[in-house]
Amino acid sequence: MVLKLPKSGIFVKDRDIVEADFGPMRINRTQVQKFSIRHRGSVRLSSGRYYTEDEFEDRKKKNFKEPLP
């Protein structure tokens, strides 16, 4: 049995996908809770101390409405 090794580098239509920008990711609390068991990175994410994009926008609007002293 002969294995065919790919050429060096990972290319898709002449683009290096390792350095490609995948754009913003939309996450919600159920996704984070589902994968938090396997995640060994940020303590904030695994303990639920973060804002989703929608929650952050709502909080930002609320804070901008507050009068300055």
One Martini backbone bead per residue (centre of mass of N, CA, C, O) as a GRO file, in nm:
protein
   69
    1MET     BB    1   0.094   0.038   0.025
    2VAL     BB    2   0.050   0.369  -0.102
    3LEU     BB    3   0.117   0.690  -0.004
    4LYS     BB    4  -0.015   1.010  -0.061
    5LEU     BB    5   0.147   1.303  -0.048
    6PRO     BB    6   0.123   1.613   0.000
    7LYS     BB    7   0.205   1.902  -0.057
    8SER     BB    8   0.348   2.163   0.052
    9GLY     BB    9   0.105   2.285   0.199
   10ILE     BB   10  -0.217   2.455   0.214
   11PHE     BB   11  -0.426   2.448  -0.075
   12VAL     BB   12  -0.692   2.669  -0.208
   13LYS     BB   13  -0.690   2.808  -0.486
   14ASP     BB   14  -0.411   2.953  -0.421
   15ARG     BB   15  -0.461   2.933  -0.097
   16ASP     BB   16  -0.376   2.993   0.229
   17ILE     BB   17  -0.558   2.864   0.503
   18VAL     BB   18  -0.386   2.942   0.750
   19GLU     BB   19  -0.402   3.274   0.666
   20ALA     BB   20  -0.697   3.297   0.663
   21ASP     BB   21  -0.995   3.478   0.672
   22PHE     BB   22  -1.308   3.392   0.847
   23GLY     BB   23  -1.423   3.592   1.019
   24PRO     BB   24  -1.680   3.644   1.204
   25MET     BB   25  -1.815   3.498   1.497
   26ARG     BB   26  -2.112   3.344   1.598
   27ILE     BB   27  -2.214   3.336   1.932
   28ASN     BB   28  -2.343   3.141   2.203
   29ARG     BB   29  -2.410   3.008   2.509
   30THR     BB   30  -2.456   2.712   2.417
   31GLN     BB   31  -2.188   2.669   2.272
   32VAL     BB   32  -2.000   2.730   2.511
   33GLN     BB   33  -2.119   2.519   2.706
   34LYS     BB   34  -2.064   2.269   2.527
   35PHE     BB   35  -1.728   2.338   2.495
   36SER     BB   36  -1.608   2.389   2.793
   37ILE     BB   37  -1.496   2.106   2.867
   38ARG     BB   38  -1.264   2.116   2.628
   39HIS     BB   39  -1.171   2.387   2.736
   40ARG     BB   40  -0.826   2.532   2.825
   41GLY     BB   41  -0.832   2.841   2.843
   42SER     BB   42  -1.041   3.057   2.923
   43VAL     BB   43  -1.198   3.138   3.217
   44ARG     BB   44  -1.423   3.321   3.117
   45LEU     BB   45  -1.559   3.115   2.928
   46SER     BB   46  -1.596   2.869   3.130
   47SER     BB   47  -1.760   3.072   3.347
   48GLY     BB   48  -1.940   3.302   3.182
   49ARG     BB   49  -1.745   3.578   3.148
   50TYR     BB   50  -1.930   3.714   2.898
   51TYR     BB   51  -2.006   3.859   2.579
   52THR     BB   52  -2.200   3.884   2.340
   53GLU     BB   53  -2.257   4.076   2.077
   54ASP     BB   54  -2.547   4.160   2.157
   55GLU     BB   55  -2.489   4.224   2.457
   56PHE     BB   56  -2.276   4.440   2.401
   57GLU     BB   57  -2.454   4.637   2.242
   58ASP     BB   58  -2.665   4.683   2.466
   59ARG     BB   59  -2.462   4.786   2.680
   60LYS     BB   60  -2.351   5.022   2.515
   61LYS     BB   61  -2.618   5.177   2.479
   62LYS     BB   62  -2.676   5.210   2.780
   63ASN     BB   63  -2.409   5.368   2.849
   64PHE     BB   64  -2.454   5.610   2.644
   65LYS     BB   65  -2.721   5.714   2.799
   66GLU     BB   66  -2.554   5.805   3.016
   67PRO     BB   67  -2.472   6.055   3.207
   68LEU     BB   68  -2.237   6.278   3.263
   69PRO     BB   69  -2.071   6.438   3.536
   0.00000   0.00000   0.00000
